[in-house]
Amino acid sequence: MTNKLRIYGILTLICVAASCSRVPKHIISEKEMRTVLYDMQIAEAIVETNNESYRTGDERQTVYDAVFAKHHITQAEYDSSLMWYGEHMDIYMRIYRMTLKDVNENIALLGDIKPNPLSGDISAKDSVDVWVYSRHHSFRPERGTLNMLTFDISPQKPYSSGSSYVFAFSVWGVSADMKHKPRIHINAVQADTVISVSNEITGDGYYETILRTVATKQVKRVYGYILMNAPTASGRIYMDDMKLMKYNYGSKALTAPQPDTATSVSDTLDVKIEH
C-alpha cells in the first residue's frame, strides 16, 4: 500500500510539473526567459544611459545582439516568444517579478560587499572620503558581455552646498583594441537638479573624475556606475584603491596639482533638471 502511495505521489508531481510548463517547444522556456529578460534589462539601461556611445539604431542593436548571442537565440525567436508571453500574461508576470528580484539582488552584489555606513556627521567636513563600498573590483569575462559596478551614497544629512566630488582609482587590464572602453558616470542630486559627469577609461593607470555641483544647493545624493559592456575574453580588468573624495565649495585641496601618474582627468558639467 505504501509503495502504491509513493507511485501515485510521483505521478501527481509529474502531472503538476507538466501542467505548469505550458510553454510550446518553439518558445523560449520560462527558466531561460527569466535570464534573457534580466540581460535585456541591463542592455536597455546601457543604451539609455549612454546615448553618446549608441546614437544610431545599429549601434544600439549591437548591445541587444550581445544578449541574443549569449543565450544562443535570434531576434526572431525573442520577438515571437514575447508575443506568446504577451498572450499569456499570468506566466509573463510571474517571470517578470522573478526577473526584478534577480536584478535587485544582483545590484546589491555588484560592489562585491555591502556598503558600510560612515560614522559621525560628515555633511560639513572638507576633504573626506565618502566611499562606502569595497576598495577593489574586478570585471570578469565569465559574467558575460554586460558588466556594471553601481554605487549609491545617500547621507543622513545633505552634504554642504556646492561641494565637489573626485572619484579616483587605479585600473589595469584595459586592452587598447577594445571597441567600447569602460565608462564612468557620476550624478549628484541637488533639490530638483541633477549634475552629471562622464569619463572614459582609455588604458591602464590612475584615473580621477571630478564632479562639481551648483554652489547654492546642498547635495542630497551621489550615485553612478562604471560600465564595462565588452570585457576582454583573455583576462579580467581590475580596479584598486577606489575612493570618492568630497571637497567643500572653494576647497584649496581640489585645486592642488594632480598626481603625475594621472592618466585622465574629467571635469565636464552636464546639468539636468528633473521634472
N, C-alpha and C positions, 0 to 999 in steps of 0.2 A: 504494500500500500504506500509505504514511504517512497519507494522508487518511482511509482506512478505519479505521485505528487510532484516529485522533482522534475520528471519529464514534462508534466503539464506546466510547471513553473517556467522551465526553459523555453518551451514552445510559446508561452504567453509573452515572455520577454522578447523573443524573436519577432512575434507579431506586432508588438508595440513599437519595436525599433523600425520595422518595415513600414508601419503606418506613419511614423514620424518623418521618415525620409520620403517626401513626396516630390522631390526634385527629379525631373526627367534626366536621362543619361546624357543628353546633348547640352544640358545646362550646367553651369559651374556649381559644384556641390556647396551645401551650406557651410561646411567647415572651411573649404578653400575660399569661398566668397567672403568670409569673415576676414581672412588675411589680405585678400585683394582690396577690399574696401578700406582696410587700415592703411595700406600703402598708398591708395588713391587719395586719402585724406591728407597724408603727408605731401604727396605730389601737388595737390591743389594749394596747400599752404606755401610750398616753394614757389610756385608760379605767381601767386597773388602778392607775395612779399618781395618778389624780385622782378618787378616789371622791366627794369633796365636790362636785365640779362635775358629776359624772354619776351621780347617785344612783338615778334611775329607768331603766327599760328604754328608754323613749322618748328620754331624754337620751343614753344610750349609743348608741342606734341612729343618732342624728344624725351621730356620728363615722364609723360604718360606711357610712352613706348618702353621706357626702362621698367615700369611696373609690369607691363604685359610680358616682357622678356623674362623677368624674374620668375613669373608664375607660369611660363610656357603656355600662354594663351594669346589669342589675337584680339584686335579691336572688335571685330565682328562677333566673336564669342562673348566678349564682355558686354557689348551692347544688347545682344539677344538675351543674355542672362538677366540683364537689368530689366528688360521688357517683361520677362516671365515673372521675376520677383515683384514687379510693379503690379501685376495682376493677382499676386498672392501676398498682399500687404502684411498679413499676420506673420508669415515666415520672414519677410524682409525686415519688419520692425524688430523682430526678435534678434536677427543677426545684427541689425544696426545698433541696438542697445549694447550688445556684447562688444561691438567694434569700438563704440565710445568708451566703454570700460577699459578696453585694451589701450586706447590712446591715452587716457588719463593715467593709467598705471605706468605706461612707458615714459611719459613725460617726467614723472617723478624719478625714474631711474636714469634718465639721460645724463644727469650730473654725477653719476656713479654713487653718490651718497646723498642722504637727505640734508637740506640746508641747516646750518647751526645758527640760531639767532644770536645777534650781537648783544652783549651785556651792557647795561647802562644806557644813558641818554646821549647819543652822539649826533643828534639833529643839528646842533650848532657848532660842533667841533670841526676844526680845519685839518687838512692833510691826514685823513683817516681812511683805512682800508675797510670798505663795507662789503667786500665779497664774502659770502657765507657758504659757498659750495666747495667742492674739492679743488685743490690747487693743481690737480693733474687730470688730464683727459686724453683718451685715445679714440680716434676714428678707425674702426676695424672693418676690413673688407667683408667679413662674414655677416655683418649687419645688413648687407645688400647695398643697393645703389643710392639709398636715401638715408643720410645721417644728419642729425641735427642736435646740437647741445643748446639747451634753453636755460635761461635764468630769469628770475623774477624777485626783485627786492622791494618790499613794501614796508617801510619803517613805521613803528607805532606812532611816532611824531614826525611830521613832514620835515624834510631836510631844508636847510636855510635857503632863502631866496637867491636866485642867480648862481647857485653852486654848480661847479663843473665836475665832470667825471672822466677819469682816464682808465680805460680798460687795457691792461698790459699783460703780456705773456711771451714765452719763447715757444717756438714751433720748429719741428723738423720732420722730414719725410714728405714734403711737398714736391711733387715732380714738376719739372719745367714744361713737360709736354701735356699736362692736364688740360683738357678742353675747358672745364669750368673750375676756376680756382675757388678755394674756400672763401666765404664772405662773412663779415662781422656786421651785425646790425644792432644798434642800441637805441632805446627810446627812453625819454623822461616825460612823465605826466605832470603838468602844472595847470591846475584848475581845468579849463576846457581846452588847453593847448597841449599838443604832443610834439616834443622836439626829437628829431631823429637824425642819426648819422650812420653812414655805411662805409665800410672799408674792405679792401680785398687783400687776401694773404697771397702774395706772389711767389714766395720762396721761403726757405728756411731762415730763421733768425729771430730777432727780437722785434715785437710789434707794440705800438701804442695807438689806440683810437680815442680821440678826445671829443667829448660831447659838452658843449657849453649851453646853458639854459637862459631863459629870459630873466633879467635882473630883478624884476618886480614881483615875481611869483615864487612861492615855495614849491618844492619838489615832493610830490606825494608817492611817486613810484618810479623805479628804474628797472627796465626789463629789456630782453632782447634774445638773440640767438647767434650761434656760429653754425653756418650751413656748409656741409660737405656732401654734395649730391653725386659726386663721382670719385670715390676713393680709389687709390691705386690698388691694382689686383695683387701686386707683388709684396706689399707690406702695409704697415699701419702708419698713420700720421699722429704724432704725439704733440701734446701741449703741456707746458710745465710753468710753474711759478705764476699762476694766474692770480690777478688781483684787480680790484676796481677801486681806485683811489677817489675820494671825494674832497674837493677843494672849495673853500668858501669864495664868494664873489670878491674879485680883486686879489686873490691869494698870490703872493710872490713865488711860492713853490711851483705854481703852474707855469710861470713864465721863465723858470730856470732853464739853462741849456739841457737839451735832451742827451741821453747816453750815446756814445759813439757807435754802439752796436745796433742802434735803432735802424730797422730795415724800412719801416714805413710809418709815417705819422699822418693821420687824417683829422681834419678839423673843419668838416663841411657841415653847414647848418641847413636843416630842412624842417621848416615849421609847418605842422599840420593842425588844423582846427577840428576837434571832434564835435559832432552835432548830436 
